[in-house]
C-alpha cells in the first residue's frame, strides 16, 4: 500500500508537473505516516486510560443515587405497601425493563470498544494512504473518529449518572436545581 500511494503521488506529480508535491509527499508525509502509525497504539492506550479514569472520577458519588432509586422502587413494589402496585406482575415488568436496559448498555459499550480497535487496526492504512494527495483526509477523519469513539464512554456514563441523580433528587423531594 505504501508503494502504491507513493507511485500514485509520483505519477500525479508528473502529470501536473508539480515536483514540489512529490518531494513533499516523499520526504514530509511519508515520515509523518510512519511516526503516526508507530505512536497510534500508545496514544490510544493513554486516551482509553484517561477516559476510564474520568469516568471513574465522575461516578464516585453515583452509588448513593443508585441506592436511593433502588430503595424507592423496592418500597413502591413491596407487597402490602400503601400503593396497589405491589404485585408480582409489576415487579416482573420492572425487572424486565431493567434487564433490557442493562443489556442495551452492555451491547453499546461492547460496540464502542470494538469500534476503537477496528479504527486502530485500519489507522496505519489511512496514514499510508495520506501520502497520496487525494486521500489526505482519510487519516484525519480516522483520528477524529477514534477520538469520538474513545470519548463516548465518558459521555454515555455521564448521561446515565445525571439521569439517576435527577431521579433520586426528584424522588426525595429535594431541590432539583442543585443537580445542575
C-alpha positions in Angstrom: 0.0 0.0 0.0 2.9 2.3 0.8 4.5 1.7 -2.6 1.2 2.2 -4.4 0.5 5.5 -2.7 4.0 6.8 -3.4 3.7 5.7 -7.1 0.3 7.4 -7.4 1.7 10.6 -6.0 4.7 10.5 -8.3 2.5 9.8 -11.4 0.1 12.6 -10.3 3.0 15.0 -9.8 4.5 14.1 -13.2 1.1 14.7 -15.0 0.7 18.0 -13.2 4.4 18.9 -13.4 4.3 19.5 -9.6 7.6 18.1 -8.4 7.2 20.0 -5.1 4.2 17.9 -4.2 6.1 14.7 -5.0 9.0 15.8 -2.8 6.7 16.9 0.0 4.9 13.5 -0.1 8.1 11.5 -0.1 10.1 13.5 2.5 7.4 15.0 4.7 4.2 13.0 4.6 5.9 9.6 4.5 7.9 10.1 7.7 4.9 11.6 9.4 2.8 8.5 8.3 5.5 6.2 9.9 5.6 8.2 13.1 1.8 8.4 13.5 1.5 4.7 12.8 4.1 3.9 15.5 2.7 6.3 18.1 -1.0 5.5 17.5 -1.2 2.5 19.8 0.5 4.3 22.7 -1.7 7.4 22.2 -4.9 5.3 22.0 -3.9 3.3 25.2 -3.3 6.5 27.1 -6.6 8.0 25.8 -8.5 4.9 26.9 -6.9 5.1 30.4 -7.7 8.8 30.7 -11.3 8.1 29.6 -11.7 5.3 32.2 -10.2 7.5 34.9 -12.5 10.4 34.1 -15.5 8.0 34.1 -14.5 6.6 37.5 -14.0 10.1 39.0 -17.3 11.3 37.7 -19.3 8.3 39.0 -17.8 8.4 42.5 -21.0 9.8 44.0 -23.2 7.9 41.7 -23.6 4.9 44.1 -25.7 6.9 46.7 -28.1 8.0 44.0 -28.5 4.4 42.8 -29.2 3.2 46.3 -31.8 5.9 46.7 -33.5 4.9 43.4 -33.4 1.2 44.3 -34.8 1.8 47.8 -37.7 3.8 46.3 -38.5 1.2 43.7 -38.3 -1.6 46.3 -40.5 0.3 48.7 -43.0 1.0 45.9 -43.2 -2.6 44.8 -43.2 -4.3 48.1 -46.3 -6.4 48.6 -48.5 -4.9 51.3 -47.3 -1.3 50.7 -49.8 1.5 50.6 -49.9 1.5 46.8 -51.8 -1.0 44.8 -48.8 -1.6 42.6 -47.3 -4.2 44.9 -47.9 -7.2 42.7 -45.5 -9.8 41.3 -46.5 -8.9 37.7 -45.5 -5.3 38.1 -42.2 -6.4 39.8 -41.6 -8.7 36.8 -42.2 -5.9 34.3 -39.8 -3.5 36.1 -37.2 -6.3 36.3 -37.5 -7.0 32.6 -37.2 -3.3 31.8 -34.1 -3.1 34.0 -32.6 -6.2 32.4 -33.2 -5.0 28.9 -31.8 -1.6 29.7 -28.7 -3.1 31.2 -28.3 -5.4 28.2 -28.5 -2.5 25.8 -25.9 -0.5 27.7 -23.6 -3.6 27.7 -24.0 -4.0 24.0 -23.4 -0.3 23.4 -20.2 -0.4 25.3 -19.0 -3.6 23.5 -19.7 -2.0 20.1 -17.8 1.1 21.3 -14.8 -1.0 22.3 -14.9 -2.9 19.1 -15.0 0.3 17.1 -11.9 1.6 18.9 -9.9 -1.4 18.0 -11.3 -1.6 14.4 -10.3 2.0 13.7 -6.9 1.4 15.3 -6.5 -1.6 13.1 -7.0 0.4 9.9 -5.2 3.6 11.1 -1.8 2.5 9.5 -3.6 2.0 6.2 -5.1 5.5 6.5 -1.8 7.1 7.4 -0.1 5.5 4.4 -3.0 6.5 2.1 -2.5 10.1 3.3 0.7 10.2 1.3 -1.3 10.5 -1.9 -2.9 14.0 -2.1 -6.4 13.0 -3.0 -6.5 10.7 0.1 -5.1 13.1 2.7 -8.3 13.4 4.6 -8.5 9.7 5.4 -6.0 9.7 8.3 -7.5 12.9 9.7 -11.1 11.5 9.7 -9.9 8.3 11.2 -8.2 10.2 14.0 -11.4 12.2 14.6 -13.5 9.0 14.7 -11.1 7.4 17.1 -11.3 10.4 19.4 -15.1 10.4 19.3 -15.4 6.7 20.0 -12.9 6.9 22.9 -14.6 9.9 24.5 -18.1 8.4 24.0 -17.8 6.1 27.1 -17.4 9.1 29.4 -20.5 10.8 27.9 -22.6 7.7 28.0 -21.9 7.1 31.7 -22.3 10.9 32.4 -25.8 10.8 30.9 -26.8 7.7 32.9 -25.3 9.3 36.1 -27.1 12.6 35.5 -30.4 10.8 34.9 -30.0 8.7 38.1 -29.1 11.8 40.1 -32.2 13.6 38.7 -34.5 10.7 39.5 -33.0 10.4 43.1 -33.4 14.2 43.7 -36.9 14.2 42.4 -38.0 11.2 44.3 -36.6 12.5 47.6 -38.4 15.8 47.2 -35.2 17.7 47.3 -34.2 20.8 45.3 -33.6 19.9 41.7 -31.5 23.0 41.0 -28.6 21.6 43.0 -28.1 18.8 40.4 -27.2 21.3 37.6 
